[in-house]
Amino acid sequence: MKYTVRNTVENSLLYRPHDHRRTKELIAFLLAAIPPLAVLFWAAQAKLSTLQTGYQIGRLEAQRTLLLEKRRQLEVEKARASELKRIEAIAKQKLGLQSPLPEQVILVKQPGPSGDGAKPMPLPQTAQTGTQPPLATTPGPEVPDTEEGF
C-alpha cells in the first residue's frame, strides 16, 4: 500500500521582488490608450451634439410652420375685418349712419408731384357761413361696444 503524505505550503512568507520593468510597461500601455479614448469620447460627444441640434431644428421648423399658419389666419381675419362693404354695413345697421349727401362732400386737391402745391378749392356756401348741415337726419340707436372695436 502506498501512503500519500501531503505537506501544506504556506505562501505568506514568500516575498516577490518588485518588477520595475512591468510597472513601466503598464504605465506605457495606459498612456498609449488615452489618445484613442479621447478621440472616441470626442466623436461620441460630437454625434450627440449633432443629434440634439437636429431635434432642435425639427422643433423650430414645426414652430415656424405653426406661426406661419397663425400669421395667414390673422391676415385673412384682418382682410375680412377691414373689408369696406362689411364696415359700411356695420356703420349703417349698428351705428345708424347714412351715406353723405352730395352737398356734404368737400373735395380737397392734394399737391402735385412737383411740390408747388395746388390752389384750394372754394368751400361750399354752408361752410363759408359757418353753419353745418346735419350729417344724419335721424339719430342712431345707442350702440354698445362691439367685438369689432367700433
Secondary structure as the mmCIF struct_conf table of DSSP 4:
data_model
#
loop_
_struct_conf.conf_type_id
_struct_conf.id
_struct_conf.beg_label_comp_id
_struct_conf.beg_label_asym_id
_struct_conf.beg_label_seq_id
_struct_conf.end_label_comp_id
_struct_conf.end_label_asym_id
_struct_conf.end_label_seq_id
HELX_RH_3T_P HELX_RH_3T_P1 ASN A 11 LEU A 13
HELX_RH_AL_P HELX_RH_AL_P1 HIS A 20 ALA A 81
TURN_TY1_P TURN_TY1_P1 SER A 82 SER A 82
HELX_RH_AL_P HELX_RH_AL_P2 LEU A 84 GLN A 93
TURN_TY1_P TURN_TY1_P2 LYS A 94 LYS A 94
BEND BEND1 LEU A 95 LEU A 95
HELX_LH_PP_P HELX_LH_PP_P1 SER A 99 LEU A 101
HELX_RH_3T_P HELX_RH_3T_P2 PRO A 102 GLN A 104
HELX_LH_PP_P HELX_LH_PP_P2 LYS A 109 GLY A 112
TURN_TY1_P TURN_TY1_P3 PRO A 113 SER A 114
BEND BEND2 GLY A 115 GLY A 115
HELX_LH_PP_P HELX_LH_PP_P3 LYS A 119 PRO A 124
HELX_RH_AL_P HELX_RH_AL_P3 GLN A 125 THR A 129
TURN_TY1_P TURN_TY1_P4 GLY A 130 GLY A 130
BEND BEND3 LEU A 135 LEU A 135
BEND BEND4 THR A 137 THR A 138
HELX_LH_PP_P HELX_LH_PP_P4 PRO A 139 GLU A 142
TURN_TY1_P TURN_TY1_P5 GLU A 147 GLU A 148
#
